[in-house]
Amino acid sequence: MDIIWIYLVIINLVAFVAYGIDKWKAKNARWRTPEKTLILLAALGGALGAYAGMKYFRHKTQHKKFTICVPLFLILWIIGLGWVITK
């Protein structure tokens, strides 16, 4: 079970940082991180970090794809973890 928590901490930190880097790139006219990569990070367990990055950096908050998918993935991960913990 410890490996799951370590994985989740790492993937959430990566997602948070990825949203911050992409925001910086957007403001500085640099090559951007593909949207599917940012969504994939949320789907793979980094939804909390992605959501925090969206709010903290004010990034991707106007895109329906992100405002729907990231919270949905967060809810699904919470439900999944709750199920695993109770088993």
The 8 nearest C-alpha neighbors of each residue, nearest first, counted from 0:
[[1, 3, 2, 4, 84, 5, 83, 6],
 [2, 0, 4, 3, 5, 6, 7, 8],
 [1, 3, 5, 0, 4, 6, 7, 8],
 [4, 2, 6, 0, 1, 5, 7, 8],
 [3, 5, 7, 1, 6, 2, 8, 0],
 [6, 4, 2, 8, 7, 3, 9, 1],
 [5, 7, 3, 9, 4, 8, 2, 10],
 [8, 6, 4, 10, 9, 5, 11, 44],
 [7, 9, 5, 11, 6, 10, 4, 12],
 [8, 10, 12, 6, 7, 11, 13, 5],
 [11, 9, 45, 13, 7, 12, 8, 6],
 [12, 10, 45, 48, 14, 8, 13, 9],
 [11, 13, 15, 9, 14, 10, 48, 16],
 [12, 14, 10, 16, 11, 15, 17, 9],
 [15, 13, 17, 11, 49, 48, 12, 16],
 [16, 14, 48, 52, 12, 49, 18, 17],
 [15, 17, 19, 13, 18, 14, 20, 12],
 [18, 16, 14, 20, 19, 15, 13, 21],
 [19, 17, 21, 15, 52, 16, 20, 22],
 [18, 20, 16, 22, 17, 21, 56, 23],
 [19, 21, 23, 17, 22, 18, 16, 24],
 [20, 22, 24, 18, 23, 19, 32, 31],
 [21, 23, 25, 19, 24, 20, 58, 18],
 [24, 22, 20, 26, 21, 25, 27, 19],
 [23, 25, 29, 21, 27, 22, 26, 28],
 [26, 24, 22, 23, 28, 27, 21, 29],
 [25, 27, 23, 24, 28, 22, 29, 21],
 [26, 28, 24, 25, 29, 23, 22, 30],
 [29, 27, 25, 26, 24, 30, 31, 23],
 [30, 28, 24, 27, 31, 25, 26, 23],
 [29, 31, 24, 28, 32, 25, 21, 27],
 [32, 30, 21, 24, 29, 33, 25, 28],
 [31, 33, 21, 34, 36, 30, 37, 17],
 [34, 32, 36, 35, 31, 37, 38, 21],
 [35, 33, 37, 36, 38, 32, 39, 31],
 [34, 36, 38, 33, 37, 39, 32, 40],
 [37, 35, 39, 34, 33, 38, 40, 32],
 [36, 38, 34, 40, 39, 35, 41, 33],
 [37, 39, 35, 41, 40, 36, 34, 42],
 [40, 38, 42, 36, 41, 37, 35, 43],
 [41, 39, 43, 37, 45, 38, 42, 14],
 [40, 42, 46, 45, 38, 39, 43, 44],
 [41, 43, 39, 44, 40, 72, 38, 46],
 [44, 42, 40, 41, 45, 39, 10, 46],
 [45, 43, 42, 41, 46, 7, 10, 76],
 [44, 46, 11, 41, 10, 48, 40, 14],
 [45, 47, 41, 73, 49, 48, 44, 69],
 [46, 48, 50, 49, 45, 73, 51, 11],
 [49, 47, 11, 15, 51, 14, 45, 46],
 [48, 50, 46, 52, 14, 15, 47, 51],
 [51, 49, 53, 47, 52, 48, 46, 69],
 [50, 52, 48, 54, 53, 49, 55, 47],
 [53, 51, 15, 49, 55, 50, 54, 18],
 [52, 54, 58, 50, 57, 51, 56, 55],
 [53, 55, 57, 51, 52, 56, 50, 58],
 [56, 54, 52, 57, 53, 51, 58, 19],
 [55, 57, 58, 52, 53, 54, 19, 22],
 [58, 56, 54, 53, 55, 60, 59, 52],
 [57, 59, 53, 56, 60, 22, 54, 18],
 [60, 58, 62, 61, 53, 65, 57, 66],
 [59, 61, 58, 62, 53, 66, 57, 65],
 [62, 60, 59, 63, 66, 65, 58, 64],
 [61, 63, 64, 59, 65, 60, 66, 67],
 [64, 62, 66, 65, 67, 61, 60, 68],
 [63, 65, 62, 67, 66, 68, 69, 38],
 [64, 66, 68, 63, 67, 62, 69, 59],
 [65, 67, 63, 64, 68, 69, 60, 62],
 [66, 68, 65, 64, 69, 63, 70, 71],
 [69, 67, 71, 65, 70, 64, 72, 66],
 [68, 70, 72, 71, 65, 46, 67, 41],
 [71, 69, 73, 72, 68, 67, 74, 66],
 [72, 70, 68, 74, 73, 69, 67, 75],
 [71, 73, 75, 69, 74, 70, 42, 46],
 [72, 74, 46, 70, 76, 71, 75, 47],
 [75, 73, 77, 71, 72, 76, 78, 70],
 [74, 76, 72, 78, 77, 73, 79, 71],
 [75, 77, 79, 73, 78, 74, 80, 72],
 [78, 76, 74, 80, 79, 75, 81, 73],
 [77, 79, 81, 75, 76, 80, 74, 82],
 [80, 78, 76, 82, 81, 77, 75, 83],
 [79, 81, 83, 77, 82, 78, 76, 84],
 [82, 80, 78, 84, 79, 83, 77, 85],
 [81, 83, 79, 80, 85, 84, 78, 86],
 [84, 82, 80, 86, 81, 85, 79, 78],
 [83, 85, 81, 86, 82, 80, 79, 0],
 [84, 86, 82, 83, 81, 80, 79, 78],
 [85, 83, 84, 82, 81, 80, 79, 0]]
